[in-house]
Amino acid sequence: MRAVDIIQKKRDGGELSREEISFLIQGFSKGEVPDYQLSAWAMAVYFQGMNARETGDLTMEMAMSGDQVDLSPIAGIKVDKHSTGGVGDKTTVVLAPLVASAGVPVAKMSGRGLGHTGGTLDKLESISGFSVEMDRERFFDQVGEIGAAVIGQSGNITPADKKLYALRDVTATVESIPLIASSVMSKKIAAGADAIVLDVKTGSGAFMKTLDDSIALAQAMVDIGTHLGRNTVAIISDMDQPLGYGIGNALEIKEGIETLKGHGPKDLQEVCLILGSQMLVLGGKAKDEAEARSILMTHIEDGTALEKFKQIVKAQGGDVSQIDDPEKLPTAKRFIEVKAKTKGFIEGIQAEEIGIAAMLLGAGRETKESVIDLAVGIQLAKKVGDAVEIDETLAVLHINDASEQKVKEAEGKILEAYRITSESVPPLPLVFALVTKDGVTRY
């Protein structure tokens, strides 16, 4: 078997066998298939695509290239949640304790952020002492005892995917749906979940900008999960404006705490209830979404969801007093209000521009070596549909050590991000579709 023949076969629209995919991925992992041949193959996939079986086989080869986590020692159906990313997306902070409080074990391996703001791990590290590092035995014990743990991914989870992604990043093949889907799902499969709920974002602040592309990606990932024996569903949710009001690590933890208390932003609460309901149904704790939603609301209202978060924080070395009093979380030294130049109604908010503004203040990483400032970020004051007057606050910058040039640049980004019109504007829909193995239901 030769790599060049496999590349030619895919270039000409052929269907690759499991053995051919295995030959390429294993050879690439071992250094036997060079970068330039994998680059040519990735470009062939970009143009010719892959069917569900091929994409599933690619996913398994990448999952099998490193460590695989066996969660079977933990009782119950383990349900994982993955978001394709966005601005202000702190759903894991809410969902891990909320779903665990309803009896579905959440054994969550998360990552760090590169770009707008930190990832889930960075956000949780806003809580003093919170550790995202633990060995497998302790990880299993914590999930078994209190129902949830959130830790960093093993350094040897899907090494083939890491190598392939680095190659795609410099060969203009990142946007290939089969390659995106297999990259995401290989990590979920290697992490050992029994069932998977995907939150596929769509809009200006999402990786997929159009609804059709978002649905296509969701279908590809659901097909992979189904092919590999994992019950998988996907929700297509809005990222045409940030989720919630806080963008930045400690700001997002504060908003997550408020949501667990039942006082959070309505959009964040609603997306968490929709995703959480799917997790409860897949986890066998509710017969349908309506029953699941009722269970989740009960756990928010009676305080058990917040109590579960405290248990997670305590178990992972965090300062629980900061959950009782979020004002103890990292706080910026100074604040600047960004004010509207015109009156009217908020028609749209370019989420990506808001994310870049937060990064300029130090809330995210411009490079892998960047050090995040956990206290800084942006607190929005207006969302789509809101009325605004001239000189009324659109957003507040939370600043520590950013240069005046970066602060000015961040202010400019926010003013550019807000689109104001003279006509009243209806609120944006939060969820556009549900994708299951049986097809797409549009809302």
N, C-alpha and C positions, 0 to 999 in steps of 0.2 A: 504494500500500500504506500502511495506517495502523496505528499501534501499537495503537489501541483495538480494532480488528477482530481482531488477533492475540490480544490479551488475552481478548476475548470467546470466541473460538474455543477457546482452551485452557480457559477457565472452564467451558465447556459440554462438555468432554471430547473435543474434536476433536484430530486429529493434525496437527501443524504441519509444513509443508514446509521443506526446507533453505533456500529463499529467505526464508521468513517468519522463521526463526530467525536467519539472517544479517542481515536488516533490523533486527531488535531489537538484537542484540549489537553490530553495527557502529555502529548509530545511538547506542546507549548509550555506546560507547567514545568517539565523537566529540562527545558532548554534545548530539546531536540528539534523542534519546529521553530524556525527563527521568526522574529517580530515582523519582518517584511512579508512573510507568507500569511501570517495571521491577519495582518493589515489588509492584504488582498482579499482574503476570505471574508473579513468583516465588511468590506466594501461590496463584495458580491451579495452578501446577505442583505445589506442596506438596499440594494436595488431589486433583488429577487425575492426577498422575504423567506420565511420558514413556515411550515405548517405546524399545527398544534403538537403533533407527535415529535417532530424534529426539535421544536422549542422545548418540549418536556425533556427530551433526551439531553439537550444541551444544559438545561437546568440541573439535571441529576449529575452530569459529569462535573460541573463546577461545584456542586454541593459536596461531591465525593472527593474533591481535590484536597480537602483538609479535614479538620476535626468535624465530627457530627455529634450533636448533643442528643442523648437518649433521655427523654423526660418521663419514661415509663415508671420510674420509681415514685413519681408524684401522682397521687390519686386524682381521678377526675379527667375530664376532657380539657386539655390545655389549649386555649384559644389565643392566638397572637393577633396583634393589630399593626398594620403598617400604613404610614402616610407617605405619599410621594412628595411631601414637603410644601412649605408655603411660608407666609409672613404672619407671625403671631400664632402659629399652630402649636398650642401647648396641650393638645388633647390627651397625650399619654399621661401627663401629670394628673389629669382628672380621671381618665378611664382605668388606669391600673388599680387604684384603691376602690373606685366605684364598682367595677365589675367584680373585683375580689370580694367586696362586702356582700355581693349577691351569691357567692359560693362558686364562682368560676375561677380556677387558678390562673394567674397571670405570671408566667415565667418570661420576663421581657429582657431581651438583649438589644440595647440601643446604641446609637452612635453619637459622635460629636459633629458639630456643624462646621461647614466651610462655606462662607458666604454671609448672608444677611445677619443672622443671629446664631447663637449657639444651638447645638442639638439638645436632645432631651437630657443627656448626661451633664452638659454644661449648665442647663437650667437647674437641675437638681443640686448641683454643687454650689448654687447660690445659698443653699441652706448650710450653715456652718457645720463642718464635721462630716457631712454626708459623703459616704464612700461608695463609689460605683465599681470597686474592685473587690471580688471575693472568689474563693475557689469553688469548684463545682459542688462539692459536698455541702458546703454552707449555703450555697444558692438553692439547692434542692431542699435543704432543711427549712430555710426561711419560707419558701413557697408552700411547703407542706404544713408549716406551723401557722403562718398568718395569711397565706393565700396569694402573696405577690412579692416580687423582687424585681428591681430594675438595675441591670448591671451593664458594663461595657462588653462589647463583643470580644471573643477570644481572638488573639492575634493570628490564629491559624484557621479561622473560619473562611471558607471559600477563597483560598489564595489565587486560584485560577481566575476567578472573577475580578479580583483586585488587579491582576496583571492585564487582563483583557480590557478592563475599564480604562486603565492608564493609556493603553494603546488607542482605544476608541476616542479618547479625549483629544488626541493630537492627530487623528486621521479623519476627522469630520464624519464619524459614524456613530456618534452618541445617540442621535435621534431615531435609530432603527428600533421599531417597536418590539420585534422578537428579542433583540439584544438587551433592551431595557427590561422587558418582562422577565427574561431568564436571569438577569443580574439581581433583580429584586427578589424573585422567588427562590433562587439558589440559597440566599441567606436565610430565608424563612424556613426552607426545608432542612437546611443544616442545623438550624436552631431548635428543631425537634417538635414544633407545634403540631397538634392533631387537627386543628382547624384554623383558618386564617380569614380575617376581615381586613379588606383593603380600603383605604380612604384615598381615592384618586382625585387630586385637585385639578380644577380647570379654571382658566382665566389668566389675567395679566400677571399675577404673582406666582403662577404655577409653571411647572416644566412643560406641560401640555397646555397650549393657549386656547385651543378650540374644543368644543364639546365632542365633536366627532372623533378627534384624535384621542381624547381622554377615554371615551367609550371603547375605542379600538384597543388601547393599552389595557384597560380593565378586562376586556374579553380575553385578551391574550394571557393575562395572569390567572384569571379564573380557569381558563382551559388547562393551563399548566398544573394548577392545584388539583383539578379534577383528574387529569391524566395520571398524576402521581398519588392519587388516593387520599388527598386532603380536601375536606369540605371547605370550599372557598367562595366568598361573596365579595363584591366590591360596591362601594357607594361612590358616586361622582358628586363631589361637593365644591362649592364656590370658592375661588380665590381671586375674584375680581376686586376684592378689597381685603385688608387684613382681617384675620379672625379675632374677634374680641377688640380690645382697645389698647392693650399693652404689648409693645414690641421691645424685647430686651429680656435678659435672663431672670433677674430678680423680679422685674415687673410682671413677667409671665407666671412666675411661681405665685405671686400675690393674687393674680387674677384666677389662677387655678384653685387656690384656697377659697376664694370668694365663691367660685362655682360649686365647689364641694359643700359649701354652706347653703347653697341655694340662692345666693345674691349676685352671681356672676353675670356677665353679658349674655343677653338672650341668644345671640347667634352661637356663642361658644357652648352654652348649655344645650341648645337644640342639636348641634352636630354631635356632641358627646352622647346624648340620649339616643340618637339614631344609630351611631356606631356601637354603643354599648348594648342596645337592644339586639342587634345582630349577633354580638358576642354571646349574649345570654341564650339566644335561640340555638346557636351552634354548640354551645356548651351544655345543652340539655336542661337548662334551668327555667325555661319558659317555652310554652307551646307555640307562641307567635309574638310578633313585635309589640302588639298592644299590651299583652301580659308582661312582657319584658320591660317595657317603658314604665308601667305601673310599679313594678318591683324596684327599678332604679330610682324613681322619684321618691318612693318610700324611704330608701336608704339615704337619700340626700336630706329629706325632711326630718328624719329621726336622728340624724347626726352620725349614723354608723359609717357612712362613706368617709367623712372627715376623720373619724376615729381610726379607720383603717389606714388612712394616709399617715396619721401620727405613728401608728404601729410600724409602718414601713420605714419612716424616717428614723425612729428610735432604733430599729433593728440594724439599720445601715449607718449608725453612728452620728446621725444628724441631731441638731438642737431642736427639740420638739417645742420649746418655748417660742420659737420663731413662727411656728404654725399657729399657736394661740395668739401671738401678737406679731403679725407680718411686718409691722413698722421696724422690727429688729433686723429684718433682712437688709442686705446691702443697699445703701441709699446714696444717690448722687449728691455732689456738693452744691451744684447750682442748676437753675432751671430757666429756660427761655421759652416764652410763648410765641408761637408762630401764628400770626393773625391774618384773617381774610382781607384781601384787597377789594373784593366786590361782594355785593349781597346777592342772595338767591337761595338755591337749593343744591345740595351736594348730589351731583349726577353720577360721579364715579371717582374712585381713588385708585390710582395706579399702584397696586400693592408692591410690585418690585421696586419702584422708586422709594417707597417708604422703607422697605428692607435695606436698600443701599444707604439711605440716610442714617438708619440705626447702626449700620456697619461703620460708617464714617465716624460716628461718635465712640466706637470701640466695642459695640455689642456683639460683633461678629468677627470672623477671620478673613482678612484679605488674602493671606497665604497660610499654609499649614503651620508656619512658625509664629503667626500672630498670637498675642496674648489677649484673651477676652477680659474686658472689664464687666464684671457681673452686675454692677449697679446701674449702668447707663442704658439709655434707650429712648424710646418715644412713647408718650401716652397720648393717644388720639382723643380729641374732644368731640369730633363730628364724624358721622358715618353716612353712607349713601341714604338719601331720603330726608336727611335733616335740613332744616332751614338755618341760614347763617346771615349775620349782618356784617357790614364793613367794620373792621377792627375787632371782630369777635374771634376768640381763640379757636383755631383748627386743631392744633396739637401742641404738646409741651415737650421740649427737648430736655432730657435728663443727662447732665454733662459732668464729667470729672476732668480729664486731662487732655481732651481733644484740642487741637490747635484752633485758633480763631478762624483760620482759613477753612478747616474742615467743618466747623460749626456753621459758617456762612454757607458752605456748600450743602450741608444737610438741610438748612432752612430753605434754600432754593429748591432742593429736591422735593420737599414737602409741598411747597407752593405749586410746583409743576404737577405734582401727583394729584392734587385736588382739582376736579372739574366742577365748576359752578355754573348753573343755568338759571334762567328766570322762571322756568316752569317747574311746578311741583313734580317730584320724582317718586315712584313707588319703590319700596324696599326691594333689594335683590333677592332672588330665590336662594335658599341655602343648599338645597340638594336637587340635582337634576335627574338622576337615574339610579336604579339598582341593577346590578349585573350579577346573575347567577348562572349556574350550569344550564339552566333552562332558557336563558335568553336575557333580554334587556327590557326593563320596565321604566319608561320615562315618566317623570312627574310633571 
